[in-house]
Amino acid sequence: MNNILLLIVSVVSIWVLFSVGGWLWVFISAKQNALLLKPEEFTNKINTDSGQIIDVRESTTYKRSHIMGARNIAAMNFLQGKSGLRRDREIFLYGDNLRDAARAAKSLKKQGFKKNMIFILRGGFSRYEGKKTN
């Protein structure tokens, strides 16, 4: 009985470590390649600056609802280096999760975009409180 309990505790502990470690890795990656903004900060910044708002979700999700004025470029497209984004304007990235936006930011930085020109919405699209379609 003690061996089974020890095995269960070990498995759960390892799972928790991997989960927290994975999230921490994504968070650190996002912070290295872009500036993370809370939903209110993100909304204020896109309302005052004339940047490029990019939805990194898949097109079907984007078509259901998105931030007004956003363009859809799925996260996987950034890996191919074909974003077509302007380097002289700020880039506002959001998705359903931090991982996809962080991946896009990392690709943009590798393409020569500056970190201080790339912003990510913390918490993803579900936390956005500004104007949306639908």
Steps between C-alpha positions, in 0.01 A plus 500: 500500500783741585667429165182585307454821697863595444464430125186716476663788689809473278298502176289796611811690612674442167188606310475823703870576443468451124182710484646789696831469316326509160299808592807671642698425182227662285476801731877558497509461122221757464680746729826462304340574163221748571340722761210336684205729564205450731163517320432860604850613394467314168163663428629849587811456288318380186251786541773766522769359268465415133644151507432173325260280695565134424280207601720188502209254532379275220275666241183319609537633854589846370186509281275432801623808685811716517625840611375777272766587244698179554659303220516122516841338462504154660795433731637231267538755216753695705731200503522523121612865525212626285325745727500799263500736797648847498811554712424868565170437682433329831365145492227387740472121525226296662364149486313258722814423697837653574690220325382590148556874542844435655593275207399773254698762697808277499476457123459875449803572714705249298389687186647820641200665665583682824366375833375847599273499191330168581222476758311193621158497668534318832219255559408476134194603302252390767635769735476783246234758594515736202306500173455160335316377195176301535 
